[in-house]
Amino acid sequence: MKFYLKSSVVFVFGMLFAPNSFLGELISEPNISVNEIKEAEIRDAEKNYISKYQFEKGYEEAIEFIKTHEGFAGGKAYYDAAGIKTIGYGHVIAPGEKFPERITKKQAENLLRKDFDKAVKAAGRETNVKGYKKIVVAHFIYAKGIGNFLKSNFRKKVLAGKPVDNELKKWCYYRNSKGKPVRSQYIYNIRLWEIKMYNREM
């Protein structure tokens, strides 16, 4: 029997209170190095995250699109345009959340899928749209946040079953140093992608 323990404290604790036969069994095993434990943790972190939404129309396409426009930044944490600390493909680092100095692309993709699944779940809860439309709503929520979606005219159009093109195009402006609204071509292209997918035939 082998014991792959992540904490040396837990290991020592177990040694102190384990029965003699158990201690003998532990002692008979080869020593597990810190590097081996780290490698095991990395392997666990890189196991494929299985999404329950992965077979919905547009899901995988959205994942690949996000990976392309968010970028990877070499796996290091960075501050996005809004000054929010982020890592991987746009994962917002929550208070108290810890990451190594650099994560792998597989770890970043697993984080992305988990985050996007929360957005897909919210899209299903807050609207009655399906298929590609649901994925577009999820993408908007992922990019802009659930609060912005709930108070947006985009949501009202979705719920009313009306065209959303013009409403989505409004979400590509930022204020420059003089306080004037300026359209970002980069964000505008993202909105065009959403519009194209939203209007796609089921």
C-alpha positions in Angstrom: 0.0 0.0 0.0 1.4 3.4 -1.0 0.5 6.8 0.5 0.8 9.9 -1.6 0.4 12.6 1.0 0.4 16.3 -0.1 1.4 17.6 3.3 4.5 16.7 5.3 2.6 17.8 8.4 -0.1 15.2 7.7 2.5 12.6 7.1 4.2 13.2 10.4 0.9 13.3 12.2 0.0 10.0 10.7 3.4 8.5 11.7 2.9 9.6 15.4 -0.5 8.1 15.8 -0.3 5.1 13.5 -0.3 1.5 14.9 3.1 -0.3 14.8 2.0 -2.6 11.9 1.0 0.5 9.9 4.3 2.2 10.7 6.2 -0.9 9.6 4.3 -0.9 6.3 5.1 2.8 5.8 8.8 2.3 6.6 9.0 -0.6 4.2 8.0 1.7 1.2 10.5 3.7 -0.7 10.7 7.4 0.4 8.6 9.7 -1.7 10.5 12.9 -2.6 9.0 16.4 -2.6 9.5 16.5 -6.4 7.5 13.3 -6.8 4.6 14.8 -4.8 4.8 18.0 -6.9 4.8 16.0 -10.1 1.7 14.1 -8.9 -0.1 17.3 -8.1 0.7 18.7 -11.6 -0.6 15.5 -13.2 -3.8 15.7 -11.1 -4.3 19.4 -12.1 -3.8 18.5 -15.8 -6.4 15.8 -16.0 -9.1 16.8 -18.5 -12.0 18.7 -16.9 -15.2 17.0 -18.2 -18.0 19.6 -18.9 -21.6 18.6 -18.9 -22.2 21.2 -21.5 -19.4 20.2 -23.9 -21.8 18.7 -26.5 -24.1 21.7 -26.7 -24.0 23.5 -30.1 -21.3 26.2 -30.1 -19.7 25.2 -26.8 -16.3 24.0 -28.1 -16.3 26.8 -30.7 -16.7 29.3 -27.9 -13.9 27.7 -25.9 -11.5 28.0 -28.8 -12.6 31.5 -29.6 -12.0 32.6 -26.0 -8.5 31.0 -26.0 -7.7 32.9 -29.2 -8.8 36.3 -28.1 -7.9 36.1 -24.4 -4.4 34.8 -25.0 -2.3 32.7 -22.6 0.4 35.3 -21.4 2.9 32.5 -20.9 0.9 31.0 -18.1 1.8 33.8 -15.8 -0.6 36.1 -13.8 -1.3 39.5 -15.4 -3.5 42.5 -15.0 -6.2 42.9 -17.7 -7.3 46.1 -19.3 -9.6 46.8 -16.4 -6.8 46.3 -13.9 -8.1 42.9 -12.7 -5.5 40.2 -11.8 -6.0 37.4 -14.2 -4.3 34.1 -15.2 -4.6 31.7 -18.1 -7.4 32.4 -20.6 -9.0 35.2 -18.7 -9.5 33.5 -15.3 -10.0 36.2 -12.6 -8.0 35.4 -9.6 -10.3 35.5 -6.6 -9.1 36.7 -3.2 -7.2 33.9 -1.4 -6.8 31.9 -4.6 -3.3 30.7 -5.1 -1.4 29.6 -8.3 2.2 28.7 -9.0 4.3 31.3 -10.8 3.4 29.7 -14.1 0.5 27.3 -15.1 0.4 25.0 -18.1 -2.0 25.4 -21.1 -3.9 22.4 -19.9 -4.4 23.8 -16.5 -5.5 27.1 -18.1 -8.0 25.4 -20.3 -9.5 23.5 -17.3 -9.9 26.8 -15.5 -11.5 28.3 -18.6 -14.0 25.4 -19.0 -15.0 25.6 -15.3 -15.5 29.3 -15.5 -17.4 29.1 -18.8 -19.6 26.3 -17.5 -20.7 28.7 -14.7 -21.7 31.2 -17.4 -23.6 28.6 -19.4 -25.5 27.6 -16.3 -26.3 31.3 -15.6 -27.5 31.7 -19.2 -29.8 28.7 -18.9 -31.1 30.1 -15.6 -31.7 33.7 -16.7 -33.0 33.0 -20.2 -35.0 30.5 -22.2 -32.8 30.4 -25.3 -31.1 27.2 -26.4 -28.3 26.1 -28.7 -26.0 28.8 -30.2 -28.0 31.6 -28.6 -27.5 30.2 -25.2 -23.7 29.9 -25.8 -23.6 33.5 -27.0 -25.4 34.7 -23.8 -22.9 32.6 -21.8 -20.0 34.2 -23.7 -21.4 37.7 -22.9 -21.7 36.8 -19.2 -18.2 35.3 -19.2 -16.8 38.5 -20.8 -18.9 41.2 -19.1 -20.2 39.6 -15.9 -23.6 38.4 -14.8 -24.4 41.8 -13.2 -24.0 43.7 -16.5 -26.0 41.1 -18.3 -28.9 41.2 -15.9 -29.3 45.0 -16.2 -28.6 45.1 -20.0 -31.0 45.8 -22.9 -29.4 42.8 -24.5 -31.0 40.6 -21.9 -34.4 42.3 -22.5 -34.1 41.6 -26.3 -33.1 38.0 -25.7 -36.1 37.4 -23.4 -38.4 39.1 -25.9 -37.1 37.1 -28.8 -36.1 40.2 -30.7 -32.9 41.0 -32.7 -29.9 41.6 -30.5 -27.4 42.9 -33.1 -27.6 46.6 -32.2 -27.6 46.0 -28.5 -24.5 43.9 -28.6 -22.6 46.5 -30.7 -23.1 49.0 -27.9 -20.8 46.9 -25.7 -17.5 47.7 -27.4 -16.8 51.2 -26.0 -14.4 52.4 -23.4 -13.6 55.9 -22.1 -10.2 57.4 -23.0 -8.1 59.7 -20.7 -10.4 62.6 -21.6 -13.5 60.7 -20.6 -14.8 60.4 -24.2 -16.3 57.1 -25.3 -14.1 55.4 -27.9 -15.0 52.2 -29.8 -12.5 49.4 -29.5 -12.2 47.6 -32.8 -10.8 44.6 -30.9 -13.9 44.3 -28.7 -16.2 45.2 -31.7 -14.8 42.1 -33.5 -15.7 40.0 -30.5 -19.3 41.4 -30.6 -19.5 40.6 -34.3 -18.5 37.0 -33.5 -21.3 36.8 -31.0 -23.8 38.3 -33.4 -22.9 35.9 -36.1 -23.3 32.9 -33.8 -26.5 34.2 -32.2 -28.1 34.5 -35.6 -27.0 31.1 -36.8 -29.6 28.5 -37.7 -30.2 25.8 -35.1 
